[in-house]
Amino acid sequence: MFLRNAWYVAAAADEIGPATPLGRTVCEQRLVFFRGADGRVTALEDWCPHRGAPLSLGRVVDGELVCGYHGLHMGCEGRATAMPGQRVRGFPPVRRLPVAERGGFVWVWPGDAAAADEALLPVLPWDGDAGWAYGGGRMHVACDYRLMIDNLMDLTHETYVHAGSIGQAEIDETPCRTRLEGDEAVTERLMHGVQAPPFWQAAMRAHGLPPDAPVDRWQVCRFAPPSHVMIEVGVALAGQGGRDAPLAQRASGVVVDFLTPETATTMWYFWGLARQFRPDDDALTAQIRQDQQRIFQEDVAMLERQQANLLHWPQRELLRLNIDAGGVHARRVIERRAEAERGSPGAPATIPVMAVQAA
C-alpha cells in the first residue's frame, strides 16, 4: 500500500545527465527521466508507442528521447516527433508525470497530475544555507518501504543492530514519547549525562569537543506522508541545554530518509545527514557519509531478511509493543490517506511541512 497523490524522490539530480535517460520504477509505475533542451527534467512512462520497448534504453539527442530499438524520437510532452523513414506524429501520446527538482533531488508525482502542487514539497532548512552541510547516498532495498518506516521510527534497534557505531544501552533504558501532530508521527527520546557512542565521539572530536565528556543525547523521529522520515539527532556537553545548546557546545544534525516504494516488496532509499557543525569541512562530510552508509547497510541486511521471513510465513501476525508506536501511527496515517485517495482520487493531498529544529 502506498499513496500516489504525493511527491516522492525519484532520483538524485546528478543521476540524470544531459545525454543518458534514467529508468526507475516508482509506486509500481515504470518511468523514464531525461533532461530536455532547457535542462529541465521530464518524466514519462517507460514505453515506446511503436513496439513497447523501454525508452530508458535509448539516448537523449537535442533534448529529445530517442528509442534504442528503432530510433523513434519522443518529445518532452510525451508525443512522438520523428522516426527515420516513418510518419509517427499521429501516435498516441505517452503519459507525462509532474516532476520537480529541489534540494539536489528529482521529485515525481505518480498520481493525479491535476493535484500536483510544488508547494507540497517538503521544506528542507539546509537547502541553500551555508550554515549547513549535507552528504548522502541511495540504496535499493528488497523490502516493503513500511518496514523501513518502522525501523526509523523505533531506534531501540540501534543497541543491537548498530552496537559498534550509534548503539548504546541507554537507548533501551530511556523511555520514548510518541505523539501525532496532524498527519505527522513524532517519536522522541532524550538521554541525559551519558557517554557518546563511537559515531558521536568522532563527531565531537571533529567539532573540537572532548569525546569522553558526558553528553545529553537526543533522537526526534518525525514521519510525514507519503514516506519521509527526518530524525533530529545530536549530542551536547551535559548540562548545556541539550537540543537548545549553543552550536559550539553540540554536534547535531538531521538524518534525512526519503523512502520511495518501487513495488510491494522493494524500495529506493535516499539517505543522508544534514549537519550544523563544520559545514565547510568536505573531508568530514565524506567520512560521515561513509560511516552512515555502513550503518544503513546493517539496517538493509536485517530488513531484507525480515521481508523474506514475512513472505515465507504470511499467515503470522506481528506483535506490537510500546516502542512500535511511531511506526503504528505512521501506518495508520498512510492507510487513512490511501482510503481518502480511493474515495476522491482527484482531491489535492495536504502534506504537512516537516518541521526541523534549527539554530
Order of alpha helices (4+ residues) and beta strands (2+ residues): beta-beta-beta-beta-beta-beta-beta-beta-beta-beta-beta-beta-alpha-alpha-alpha-beta-beta-alpha-beta-beta-beta-beta-alpha-alpha
